Amino acid sequence: MLYRFARVLQLGGLLILPIAIAGDVAGKKDLRWSLGVSAVGVVVFILGWALQQFAKPP
């Protein structure tokens, strides 16, 4: 269960990044918002990766 949760966190982190980039490219959000959301995506991905290292695969 923990392994799957870690994989979901990694997927969520990977999906956050294009959303942040698209918001900046579309001109609806400023660069500071885009970088902040990108940083959150990176942190979520790293947390998922670290959790996956301690969990056993199913």
VMD Tcl script that builds the backbone (N, CA, C; Angstrom):
set m [mol new atoms 174]
animate dup $m
set s [atomselect $m all]
$s set {name element resname resid chain x y z} {
  {N N MET 1 A 0.822 -1.195 0.000}
  {CA C MET 1 A 0.000 0.000 0.000}
  {C C MET 1 A 0.872 1.268 0.000}
  {N N LEU 2 A 1.922 1.224 0.801}
  {CA C LEU 2 A 2.813 2.377 0.888}
  {C C LEU 2 A 3.537 2.606 -0.433}
  {N N TYR 3 A 3.878 1.519 -1.100}
  {CA C TYR 3 A 4.556 1.602 -2.399}
  {C C TYR 3 A 3.653 2.286 -3.429}
  {N N ARG 4 A 2.395 1.905 -3.451}
  {CA C ARG 4 A 1.451 2.514 -4.407}
  {C C ARG 4 A 1.242 3.994 -4.112}
  {N N PHE 5 A 1.166 4.334 -2.831}
  {CA C PHE 5 A 1.016 5.734 -2.447}
  {C C PHE 5 A 2.221 6.551 -2.916}
  {N N ALA 6 A 3.417 5.964 -2.781}
  {CA C ALA 6 A 4.627 6.643 -3.235}
  {C C ALA 6 A 4.591 6.856 -4.742}
  {N N ARG 7 A 4.118 5.859 -5.483}
  {CA C ARG 7 A 4.027 5.994 -6.935}
  {C C ARG 7 A 2.995 7.057 -7.322}
  {N N VAL 8 A 1.906 7.161 -6.584}
  {CA C VAL 8 A 0.897 8.194 -6.850}
  {C C VAL 8 A 1.479 9.579 -6.592}
  {N N LEU 9 A 2.279 9.695 -5.537}
  {CA C LEU 9 A 2.935 10.983 -5.271}
  {C C LEU 9 A 3.869 11.359 -6.412}
  {N N GLN 10 A 4.614 10.394 -6.930}
  {CA C GLN 10 A 5.502 10.675 -8.042}
  {C C GLN 10 A 4.719 11.115 -9.271}
  {N N LEU 11 A 3.642 10.427 -9.557}
  {CA C LEU 11 A 2.808 10.804 -10.701}
  {C C LEU 11 A 2.221 12.200 -10.510}
  {N N GLY 12 A 1.761 12.485 -9.308}
  {CA C GLY 12 A 1.221 13.815 -9.023}
  {C C GLY 12 A 2.264 14.902 -9.207}
  {N N GLY 13 A 3.483 14.637 -8.755}
  {CA C GLY 13 A 4.563 15.602 -8.940}
  {C C GLY 13 A 4.869 15.848 -10.400}
  {N N LEU 14 A 4.814 14.778 -11.196}
  {CA C LEU 14 A 5.075 14.931 -12.625}
  {C C LEU 14 A 3.945 15.659 -13.351}
  {N N LEU 15 A 2.726 15.536 -12.858}
  {CA C LEU 15 A 1.592 16.207 -13.501}
  {C C LEU 15 A 1.483 17.679 -13.116}
  {N N ILE 16 A 2.023 18.040 -11.973}
  {CA C ILE 16 A 1.964 19.441 -11.525}
  {C C ILE 16 A 2.844 20.331 -12.400}
  {N N LEU 17 A 3.994 19.830 -12.824}
  {CA C LEU 17 A 4.942 20.652 -13.586}
  {C C LEU 17 A 4.373 21.185 -14.894}
  {N N PRO 18 A 3.734 20.360 -15.743}
  {CA C PRO 18 A 3.184 20.927 -16.981}
  {C C PRO 18 A 2.068 21.941 -16.727}
  {N N ILE 19 A 1.334 21.763 -15.660}
  {CA C ILE 19 A 0.280 22.723 -15.322}
  {C C ILE 19 A 0.907 24.079 -14.993}
  {N N ALA 20 A 1.998 24.063 -14.234}
  {CA C ALA 20 A 2.684 25.311 -13.892}
  {C C ALA 20 A 3.255 25.982 -15.139}
  {N N ILE 21 A 3.844 25.190 -16.005}
  {CA C ILE 21 A 4.427 25.750 -17.227}
  {C C ILE 21 A 3.339 26.312 -18.136}
  {N N ALA 22 A 2.229 25.590 -18.264}
  {CA C ALA 22 A 1.132 26.048 -19.122}
  {C C ALA 22 A 0.530 27.354 -18.602}
  {N N GLY 23 A 0.421 27.490 -17.294}
  {CA C GLY 23 A -0.100 28.735 -16.730}
  {C C GLY 23 A 0.777 29.914 -17.054}
  {N N ASP 24 A 2.088 29.701 -17.057}
  {CA C ASP 24 A 3.015 30.789 -17.374}
  {C C ASP 24 A 3.000 31.103 -18.868}
  {N N VAL 25 A 2.995 30.071 -19.703}
  {CA C VAL 25 A 3.022 30.279 -21.148}
  {C C VAL 25 A 1.729 30.939 -21.631}
  {N N ALA 26 A 0.611 30.575 -21.023}
  {CA C ALA 26 A -0.668 31.164 -21.418}
  {C C ALA 26 A -0.784 32.630 -21.000}
  {N N GLY 27 A 0.087 33.065 -20.122}
  {CA C GLY 27 A 0.057 34.457 -19.695}
  {C C GLY 27 A -0.952 34.732 -18.602}
  {N N LYS 28 A -1.556 33.686 -18.047}
  {CA C LYS 28 A -2.556 33.893 -17.003}
  {C C LYS 28 A -1.935 34.034 -15.627}
  {N N LYS 29 A -0.742 33.482 -15.465}
  {CA C LYS 29 A -0.050 33.571 -14.182}
  {C C LYS 29 A 1.334 34.147 -14.408}
  {N N ASP 30 A 1.898 34.743 -13.366}
  {CA C ASP 30 A 3.229 35.313 -13.511}
  {C C ASP 30 A 4.308 34.261 -13.230}
  {N N LEU 31 A 5.536 34.639 -13.445}
  {CA C LEU 31 A 6.653 33.710 -13.318}
  {C C LEU 31 A 6.822 33.229 -11.882}
  {N N ARG 32 A 6.588 34.103 -10.919}
  {CA C ARG 32 A 6.725 33.721 -9.511}
  {C C ARG 32 A 5.768 32.591 -9.157}
  {N N TRP 33 A 4.525 32.664 -9.641}
  {CA C TRP 33 A 3.542 31.599 -9.398}
  {C C TRP 33 A 3.988 30.305 -10.063}
  {N N SER 34 A 4.459 30.410 -11.283}
  {CA C SER 34 A 4.895 29.228 -12.023}
  {C C SER 34 A 6.069 28.541 -11.327}
  {N N LEU 35 A 7.034 29.306 -10.867}
  {CA C LEU 35 A 8.171 28.723 -10.165}
  {C C LEU 35 A 7.769 28.117 -8.828}
  {N N GLY 36 A 6.836 28.752 -8.145}
  {CA C GLY 36 A 6.357 28.213 -6.866}
  {C C GLY 36 A 5.637 26.890 -7.038}
  {N N VAL 37 A 4.769 26.825 -8.028}
  {CA C VAL 37 A 4.038 25.589 -8.284}
  {C C VAL 37 A 4.989 24.504 -8.780}
  {N N SER 38 A 5.958 24.884 -9.576}
  {CA C SER 38 A 6.965 23.922 -10.043}
  {C C SER 38 A 7.765 23.372 -8.862}
  {N N ALA 39 A 8.112 24.227 -7.920}
  {CA C ALA 39 A 8.839 23.781 -6.736}
  {C C ALA 39 A 8.003 22.804 -5.909}
  {N N VAL 40 A 6.719 23.068 -5.807}
  {CA C VAL 40 A 5.835 22.138 -5.095}
  {C C VAL 40 A 5.807 20.791 -5.809}
  {N N GLY 41 A 5.736 20.808 -7.130}
  {CA C GLY 41 A 5.743 19.566 -7.895}
  {C C GLY 41 A 7.020 18.775 -7.690}
  {N N VAL 42 A 8.147 19.457 -7.661}
  {CA C VAL 42 A 9.426 18.783 -7.437}
  {C C VAL 42 A 9.473 18.183 -6.032}
  {N N VAL 43 A 9.007 18.913 -5.040}
  {CA C VAL 43 A 9.003 18.403 -3.668}
  {C C VAL 43 A 8.096 17.188 -3.543}
  {N N VAL 44 A 6.922 17.229 -4.156}
  {CA C VAL 44 A 6.006 16.085 -4.112}
  {C C VAL 44 A 6.648 14.871 -4.770}
  {N N PHE 45 A 7.301 15.072 -5.899}
  {CA C PHE 45 A 7.958 13.958 -6.578}
  {C C PHE 45 A 9.076 13.376 -5.718}
  {N N ILE 46 A 9.894 14.226 -5.109}
  {CA C ILE 46 A 11.004 13.745 -4.280}
  {C C ILE 46 A 10.476 13.002 -3.052}
  {N N LEU 47 A 9.405 13.493 -2.463}
  {CA C LEU 47 A 8.807 12.769 -1.329}
  {C C LEU 47 A 8.330 11.389 -1.758}
  {N N GLY 48 A 7.707 11.299 -2.911}
  {CA C GLY 48 A 7.268 10.012 -3.422}
  {C C GLY 48 A 8.428 9.090 -3.705}
  {N N TRP 49 A 9.496 9.628 -4.265}
  {CA C TRP 49 A 10.678 8.814 -4.551}
  {C C TRP 49 A 11.310 8.297 -3.267}
  {N N ALA 50 A 11.452 9.180 -2.281}
  {CA C ALA 50 A 12.060 8.775 -1.010}
  {C C ALA 50 A 11.203 7.722 -0.311}
  {N N LEU 51 A 9.903 7.901 -0.353}
  {CA C LEU 51 A 9.001 6.931 0.269}
  {C C LEU 51 A 9.071 5.592 -0.450}
  {N N GLN 52 A 9.232 5.631 -1.737}
  {CA C GLN 52 A 9.323 4.396 -2.530}
  {C C GLN 52 A 10.596 3.628 -2.181}
  {N N GLN 53 A 11.663 4.316 -1.838}
  {CA C GLN 53 A 12.908 3.635 -1.496}
  {C C GLN 53 A 12.788 2.797 -0.225}
  {N N PHE 54 A 11.895 3.193 0.679}
  {CA C PHE 54 A 11.712 2.469 1.918}
  {C C PHE 54 A 10.604 1.420 1.854}
  {N N ALA 55 A 9.729 1.543 0.882}
  {CA C ALA 55 A 8.597 0.611 0.753}
  {C C ALA 55 A 8.995 -0.574 -0.107}
  {N N LYS 56 A 8.334 -1.675 0.119}
  {CA C LYS 56 A 8.574 -2.872 -0.688}
  {C C LYS 56 A 7.590 -2.915 -1.841}
  {N N PRO 57 A 8.059 -3.297 -3.036}
  {CA C PRO 57 A 7.129 -3.413 -4.173}
  {C C PRO 57 A 6.112 -4.520 -3.925}
  {N N PRO 58 A 4.930 -4.371 -4.496}
  {CA C PRO 58 A 3.892 -5.402 -4.264}
  {C C PRO 58 A 4.244 -6.726 -4.893}
}
mol reanalyze $m
mol bondsrecalc $m
mol representation Tube
mol addrep $m
